[in-house]
């Protein structure tokens, strides 16, 4: 077995997930991790799967042509990196709420990146008339002081004119 990734993007409609996963099932692949979302009627999905050794990227690309055509999807298949990702660290959540304007995501994520903080998930929405909401799941390096970071993020939120909360992530069982 080896790992492959699939990304798929297109206009949302019923049956996309079933169409793509049917191909995976028929090829003997196992879906390991998956994330799917809708953004204003646009569907986006990324999957990490375990494929039998005889199923390569070209085989999977060929097999996915039918659902790609049927659902008008852009699909990309790649070999998954064999390099291990960043070591798990301390999970925290940053929540942002305020008037929408350019630069909120850039300013906060660049500050986090400059401190070696990995963003593991990001969800943002425009709610109502110009109200911006964002939730970031982040992973803090062990040596980083969360209290100092919280103070610095509050300073940045003041500059951006948004409300910000910073808290440890609560663990939940799926």
Secondary structure, DSSP 8 states (H G I E B T S, - for coil): -EEEEEEEEEE--TTHHHHHHHHHHHTT-EEEEEEEEEETTEEEEEEEEEE-TT--HHHHHHHTHHHHHHTT-EEEEEE---S------EEEEEEEEEE--TTHHHHHHHHHHHTT-EEEEEEEEEETTTEEEEEEEEEE-TTS-HHHHHHHHHHHHHHHTEEEEEEE------
